[in-house]
Amino acid sequence: MDLTSYLDNLHRDLVAATAAAGEEVKRAAELVAKALEPAARLNLLEALVDAAAEITTKLDTATVEVRLRGREADFVVTEMETAAAPPPAPPVGESGDVARITLRLPEPLKEAVEQAAAAEGISVNAWLVRAIGAAVHGRATPPPTGGRSFGRRITGFAQA
């Protein structure tokens, strides 16, 4: 999903709102719109990640992730085998807020986490969230299967 058109619309709306104010204000609006683009892009991505997480909570046999390819966001739907389904992710707090943290791992552990996530066909973030949630809630995480534990992968985008 290319976010550029949404950011262009935001830029155009901001400039249009100042069109009657004069050339100097219009130029200032152009500069502000350019400066806000990275923050707006990040907020759009966060909204997509939140939407994917919410959709995943409503699905019994699949997970939805957002993966970045360059500057584009792709939705990835992974169907789970019902017999080997991982434990459900712990419920997100009532507010639905997502917190960001910095995690420093020794390089061998980081590589092991990446391999485990790849073996299950999920992102490192999703793997870590599931593992931490299982640890916090006292559930054992499923043992590594040596291969993918999910079914086929469907990629694409959703349109509202």
C-alpha positions as CSV (number, residue, x, y, z in Angstrom):
1,M,0.0,0.0,0.0
2,D,1.6,3.2,-1.2
3,L,1.1,6.0,1.4
4,T,2.3,8.7,-0.9
5,S,-1.2,9.6,-2.2
6,Y,-2.5,10.0,1.4
7,L,0.4,12.3,2.3
8,D,-0.1,14.3,-1.0
9,N,-3.7,14.8,-0.1
10,L,-2.7,16.0,3.4
11,H,-0.2,18.4,1.8
12,R,-2.7,19.7,-0.7
13,D,-5.4,20.2,2.0
14,L,-3.0,22.2,4.2
15,V,-1.9,24.4,1.3
16,A,-5.5,24.9,0.1
17,A,-6.5,26.0,3.6
18,T,-4.1,28.9,3.4
19,A,-4.7,29.8,-0.3
20,A,-6.7,33.0,0.6
21,A,-4.2,34.2,3.2
22,G,-1.5,35.4,0.8
23,E,1.7,34.2,-0.8
24,E,3.8,34.4,2.3
25,V,1.4,32.3,4.4
26,K,1.0,29.9,1.5
27,R,4.8,29.4,1.3
28,A,4.9,28.8,5.0
29,A,2.2,26.2,4.7
30,E,4.2,24.4,2.0
31,L,7.3,24.3,4.3
32,V,5.3,23.0,7.2
33,A,3.6,20.3,5.0
34,K,7.1,19.1,3.8
35,A,8.4,19.1,7.4
36,L,5.4,17.1,8.7
37,E,5.6,14.4,6.0
38,P,7.9,12.0,7.9
39,A,5.7,12.3,11.1
40,A,2.5,11.9,9.1
41,R,3.9,8.8,7.3
42,L,4.9,7.2,10.7
43,N,1.4,7.9,12.1
44,L,-0.2,6.3,9.0
45,L,2.0,3.3,9.5
46,E,1.1,3.1,13.2
47,A,-2.6,3.3,12.2
48,L,-2.1,0.4,9.8
49,V,-0.3,-1.7,12.4
50,D,-3.1,-1.0,14.9
51,A,-5.7,-2.0,12.3
52,A,-3.8,-5.2,11.5
53,A,-3.6,-6.1,15.2
54,E,-7.3,-5.4,15.7
55,I,-8.2,-7.5,12.7
56,T,-6.0,-10.3,14.0
57,T,-7.9,-10.4,17.3
58,K,-11.2,-10.9,15.3
59,L,-9.8,-13.8,13.3
60,D,-9.6,-17.4,14.7
61,T,-7.4,-19.0,12.1
62,A,-5.2,-16.2,10.7
63,T,-2.9,-13.4,11.6
64,V,-2.5,-10.1,9.8
65,E,0.8,-8.2,9.8
66,V,2.1,-5.0,8.2
67,R,5.4,-5.4,6.5
68,L,7.5,-2.6,5.1
69,R,9.1,-2.8,1.6
70,G,10.9,0.4,1.0
71,R,8.3,3.1,1.6
72,E,5.3,0.8,1.0
73,A,3.4,-1.1,3.6
74,D,2.1,-4.5,2.7
75,F,-0.6,-6.5,4.6
76,V,0.4,-10.1,5.1
77,V,-2.3,-12.6,6.1
78,T,-1.0,-15.9,7.5
79,E,-3.4,-18.7,8.0
80,M,-2.6,-21.0,10.9
81,E,-3.2,-24.7,11.1
82,T,-5.9,-25.3,13.7
83,A,-4.1,-28.2,15.4
84,A,-0.8,-26.3,15.8
85,A,-2.1,-22.8,16.4
86,P,0.0,-20.7,18.7
87,P,-1.4,-19.5,21.9
88,P,-3.5,-16.3,21.4
89,A,-1.8,-13.1,22.0
90,P,-2.6,-11.5,25.3
91,P,-5.3,-9.0,25.0
92,V,-4.2,-5.4,24.4
93,G,-5.0,-3.0,27.2
94,E,-8.4,-1.3,27.1
95,S,-7.0,1.9,25.6
96,G,-5.4,0.0,22.7
97,D,-2.2,2.0,23.1
98,V,1.0,0.5,21.7
99,A,4.3,1.3,23.5
100,R,7.7,1.3,21.8
101,I,10.8,0.1,23.6
102,T,14.4,-0.3,22.7
103,L,15.6,-3.8,23.3
104,R,19.3,-4.6,23.2
105,L,20.1,-8.3,22.5
106,P,23.4,-10.1,22.2
107,E,24.0,-10.8,18.5
108,P,23.6,-14.6,18.8
109,L,20.3,-14.2,20.6
110,K,19.1,-11.7,18.0
111,E,20.0,-14.2,15.2
112,A,18.2,-17.0,17.1
113,V,15.0,-14.9,17.4
114,E,15.1,-13.9,13.7
115,Q,15.5,-17.6,12.8
116,A,12.6,-18.7,15.1
117,A,10.3,-16.0,13.7
118,A,11.3,-16.8,10.1
119,A,10.6,-20.5,10.8
120,E,7.1,-19.7,11.9
121,G,6.5,-17.2,9.1
122,I,5.9,-14.2,11.3
123,S,7.8,-11.0,12.0
124,V,10.3,-10.7,14.7
125,N,8.1,-8.1,16.5
126,A,5.1,-10.5,16.4
127,W,7.3,-13.4,17.6
128,L,8.6,-11.3,20.5
129,V,5.2,-10.0,21.5
130,R,3.8,-13.5,21.6
131,A,6.8,-14.9,23.5
132,I,6.7,-12.0,26.1
133,G,3.0,-12.4,26.4
134,A,3.3,-16.1,27.0
135,A,6.0,-15.5,29.6
136,V,4.1,-12.8,31.4
137,H,0.9,-14.9,31.5
138,G,2.7,-18.1,32.6
139,R,2.1,-20.1,29.4
140,A,4.8,-22.1,27.8
141,T,5.7,-21.1,24.3
142,P,5.3,-23.8,21.7
143,P,8.6,-25.6,21.0
144,P,10.3,-24.9,17.7
145,T,9.1,-27.2,15.0
146,G,12.1,-27.0,12.8
147,G,10.0,-25.6,10.0
148,R,7.0,-23.4,9.4
149,S,4.1,-24.1,11.7
150,F,1.6,-22.1,9.6
151,G,-0.1,-22.8,6.4
152,R,0.2,-20.9,3.2
153,R,0.8,-17.1,3.1
154,I,-1.4,-14.7,1.4
155,T,-0.1,-11.2,0.6
156,G,-1.8,-8.1,-0.7
157,F,-3.6,-5.1,0.7
158,A,-7.0,-4.3,2.2
159,Q,-9.2,-1.6,0.8
160,A,-11.7,0.2,3.0
